Amino acid sequence: MQSLRKIAVALLVTVLGVVGSVAAYAMIVQPVVIDLTTAGRGMSDVVTVENTFDKPLPVEMRIEALELNSDGVTPTGVDPGELVAFPPQALIPPGQRQSFRVQYVGDPDLARSKHYFVTAAQLPVETSDTTSNVQLLYNFQILVSVSPDGVKPSLSIASAEIGTDAEGRPAPVITVTNDSAAHGYLSRGRLRVVQTGADGREVFRKEISGPELQQTLGYGLIGGGQTRRLTLPVVLPQTDGRVEVQFTPDN
């Protein structure tokens, strides 16, 4: 018979729809979204990992570049060497915290924002326990975005129409554009949705705050120079008529 070996099972947690921090049985990671710039003090930030186990927690920080698409971001699996994390590994005692500094070391003259996942990955450990052949490992992904120094995002609603949500109900479908080289987030502003009927009379109005957007839609990342099409988490009262959506950024 083949001897029993520990099998590592990775539990990946995406961050784009999460607020503040991510908690699980193994560790607490915060923040889960970081914005850096290419110069000055904004080039680096700190990620804190707390060990909630009753045993030491080995953690490794892994970096990979992201590609933006109409649905959000796609991991490339490639570390281009433009971002570093220090220390790259740490053994965190039970109930203790470890700080990891994440710093941008790439081209200071970015044409537009770049995006990365920094993964706080729990490493497998050798044990003498032969009662189980599964070892759960927790991987938490932190979204790190780097924008050109001194550049601000410029988000606007290019168009809005009545579409359907995942359950087939009428919902606003918007096209968002960012005319800036710097990325932005829909959740760092608020949306006003107004629907009028075929006769031109208003039948629906709703203000969606940034925190509500973050809870229902996610952060709503819009890259520098990007256009995205999004279905808003709003159920409209009817399928006909017209819908208008306005975005107001936070000051």
BELRANOR-V784774 format. One record per residue. N is the residue number from 1. PSI is psi as a letter, one per 30 degrees, with the letter a starting at -180 (none if undefined). D_FIRST is the distance of its C-alpha to the first C-alpha in whole Angstrom. Layout:
BEGIN
n;psi;d_first
N;PSI;D_FIRST
N;PSI;D_FIRST
END
This chain:
BEGIN
n;psi;d_first
1;k;0
2;k;4
3;k;6
4;k;9
5;l;12
6;k;16
7;k;17
8;k;21
9;j;23
10;k;26
11;j;29
12;k;32
13;j;36
14;l;39
15;f;42
16;f;45
17;g;45
18;k;45
19;k;48
20;d;48
21;l;44
22;k;41
23;k;39
24;a;36
25;f;33
26;e;33
27;l;36
28;k;39
29;k;41
30;k;44
31;l;46
32;f;44
33;k;47
34;k;49
35;k;52
36;l;53
37;l;56
38;f;56
39;l;59
40;a;60
41;f;58
42;g;56
43;f;54
44;l;52
45;l;50
46;k;48
47;k;45
48;k;44
49;k;40
50;k;40
51;j;37
52;g;37
53;l;33
54;g;33
55;l;31
56;k;32
57;j;32
58;k;31
59;k;33
60;k;34
61;j;37
62;k;36
63;k;39
64;k;39
65;l;43
66;l;43
67;k;45
68;k;48
69;a;48
70;f;50
71;f;47
72;c;47
73;l;44
74;k;41
75;k;39
76;f;39
77;g;36
78;k;39
79;j;40
80;f;43
81;g;44
82;f;47
83;k;46
84;l;44
85;k;43
86;k;43
87;l;41
88;f;38
89;l;36
90;l;36
91;j;35
92;k;36
93;l;37
94;k;36
95;g;40
96;l;41
97;l;42
98;k;42
99;k;44
100;k;43
101;k;46
102;k;46
103;k;49
104;k;50
105;g;51
106;a;51
107;k;55
108;f;57
109;i;59
110;k;57
111;e;58
112;l;57
113;k;54
114;l;50
115;k;47
116;l;44
117;k;41
118;j;40
119;k;37
120;j;36
121;k;32
122;k;30
123;k;27
124;l;24
125;k;23
126;k;21
127;l;20
128;g;19
129;k;18
130;g;15
131;f;16
132;k;16
133;g;15
134;k;18
135;j;21
136;k;24
137;k;26
138;k;30
139;k;32
140;k;36
141;k;38
142;k;42
143;j;44
144;k;46
145;k;50
146;k;52
147;l;56
148;k;59
149;k;61
150;g;63
151;k;63
152;l;62
153;l;61
154;i;63
155;k;62
156;l;63
157;j;63
158;e;64
159;l;64
160;k;63
161;l;62
162;j;61
163;b;58
164;k;55
165;a;52
166;f;49
167;g;50
168;g;53
169;l;55
170;k;58
171;l;58
172;k;59
173;k;58
174;l;59
175;j;59
176;k;59
177;l;60
178;j;60
179;g;63
180;l;62
181;f;60
182;k;58
183;l;55
184;l;56
185;k;55
186;e;56
187;f;55
188;h;58
189;a;61
190;l;62
191;k;62
192;k;65
193;k;64
194;k;67
195;k;68
196;k;71
197;a;71
198;f;73
199;g;76
200;f;76
201;k;76
202;k;73
203;f;70
204;k;67
205;k;67
206;k;64
207;k;64
208;j;60
209;l;60
210;e;57
211;e;55
212;e;55
213;e;54
214;e;51
215;e;50
216;e;50
217;f;50
218;a;48
219;f;50
220;h;52
221;k;51
222;j;54
223;l;54
224;k;57
225;g;58
226;l;56
227;k;57
228;k;54
229;k;55
230;k;54
231;k;54
232;k;55
233;h;54
234;k;57
235;j;58
236;l;61
237;f;64
238;l;64
239;f;63
240;a;67
241;b;69
242;k;68
243;k;66
244;k;67
245;k;65
246;k;66
247;k;64
248;j;65
249;l;63
250;k;63
251;none;66
END
